[in-house]
Amino acid sequence: MPTRFARLAAPALLAYALLMPVAQAAPHIPASGSTVVERLPRRADPAQRELASLRAQLAANPGDLALATRTAQRYIAVARQETDPRYFGYAQAALAPWWSMPAPPPEVRLLRAILLQSTHRFSEALRDLDAIVAADPGNPQAWLTRAIVQTVRGDYDAATASCARLSSLSTELATIACVANVGAMTGRSARSEALLEMTLRRNQEADAGMRVWVLTLLGEMAQRRGAARAAEERFRRALALDARDSYLLGAYADFLLEQGRAPEVIALLKDHGRIDGLLLRSALALRQDRSAGDALRNADAELRARFDAAMRRGDSVHQREQARYELHIRGDAKTALALARQNWAVQKESADMIVLLEAAARTGNRAAAAPVIDWVAKHALEDVAVARLVRQIRAGA
């Protein structure tokens, strides 16, 4: 069984680390533990030395449950730190003896749920999470992961109920961040933002990972209400804590693109091209900059190859990113709309709404936009970019 420390340390961080960066490349899962995927240079990096030691121990004892879960947890942590999605696949490989079990040990089941949702297998992830909280209702990480999956899917009542279970199990900041994340999507944006900001001020001792998550949420909330100065200040504070957080980099890049500040995006993301979503934002910035022909052509070709490869293997994780690519890089609004509609069936965040509405506006297909327009009205979503697109589509009717 996992230790109390493994269960409760930084309760939001693992769930956030794997759930929020949906723009990362799909993890590669080696066929066996002996498969050589890549030979990395030896580095005086304590994390890499630790992983090498864990790999060697696990190769000698592949059925050691405690060792396997510890190895998977470390791979997950390094995946976040290194912004390298391959480590997610290594985490799954470490859990291989139990991965396909209908009811694996609880510690494996939680890790499996987190890894499943990282590839948008939300229904499967929720089945595992439901089983975990039924057997162990005092598991804060399972409740938080469940709440975030439910929020991404647009099941706000269920997400609110999951967040409520955190109040006696986790920190005040984790609980309020969970609740505010739901409230910001359901007509309570101003109150949610104010409450979360006040709670962060009271909890400056929280670990850096938690503060990065909260500051990123606050930056996005300010951006959605059109408060550019507040959004930038929060994104920059988060970057000062972790300049390599891939979700934060994507969120800040989107903000800069919205502000027409393409050169800053290019500089921000110049060393992060291996992550599909960040390479896409670099390409969008190059397109906006209108001065980098060869660089844009290279990024276009690389993105096309990556998306084609994903489609061949049946990977639908990147439909939102591919829709943005088709719409804004390739100029194929019809294909973009088809992808955006498929993506909307899976997840319902502001970014999903925006790309579908943009593609519908470009194609003049108001019927395709109707589900999003109805959703915005039903849930009283407050987002200036979404509202602008809704007005544009209605005016063109």
Salt bridges, closest charged atoms under 4 A:
GLU38 OE1 - ARG86 NH1 1.95
ASP45 OD2 - ARG43 NH2 3.78
GLU50 OE1 - ARG74 NE 2.97
GLU82 OE1 - ARG244 NH2 3.50
ASP84 OD2 - ARG86 NH2 2.58
GLU124 OE1 - ARG121 NH2 2.86
ASP128 OD1 - ARG109 NE 2.74
ASP128 OD2 - ARG112 NE 2.78
ASP130 OD1 - ARG146 NE 2.71
ASP136 OD2 - ARG7 NH2 3.10
GLU172 OE2 - ARG202 NH2 2.42
GLU193 OE2 - ARG225 NH2 2.78
GLU193 OE2 - ARG234 NH1 2.68
GLU197 OE2 - ARG234 NH2 3.20
GLU232 OE2 - ARG236 NE 3.01
GLU232 OE1 - ARG261 NH1 2.67
GLU233 OE2 - ARG237 NH1 3.38
ASP245 OD2 - ARG80 NH2 2.46
ASP254 OD2 - ARG281 NH2 3.00
ASP254 OD1 - ARG324 NH2 3.13
GLU264 OE2 - ARG261 NE 2.77
ASP271 OD2 - LYS270 NZ 3.14
ASP276 OD1 - ARG306 NH1 2.76
ASP276 OD2 - HIS318 NE2 3.85
ASP294 OD1 - ARG297 NH2 2.37
ASP300 OD2 - ARG330 NH1 3.02
GLU302 OE2 - ARG306 NE 2.77
ASP308 OD1 - ARG304 NH1 3.35
ASP315 OD2 - ARG313 NH2 3.45
ASP315 OD2 - HIS318 NE2 3.98
GLU321 OE2 - ARG320 NE 3.47
GLU326 OE2 - ARG304 NH2 2.82
GLU349 OE1 - ARG320 NH1 3.55
ASP352 OD1 - ARG320 NH1 2.97
GLU358 OE1 - HIS328 NE2 3.00
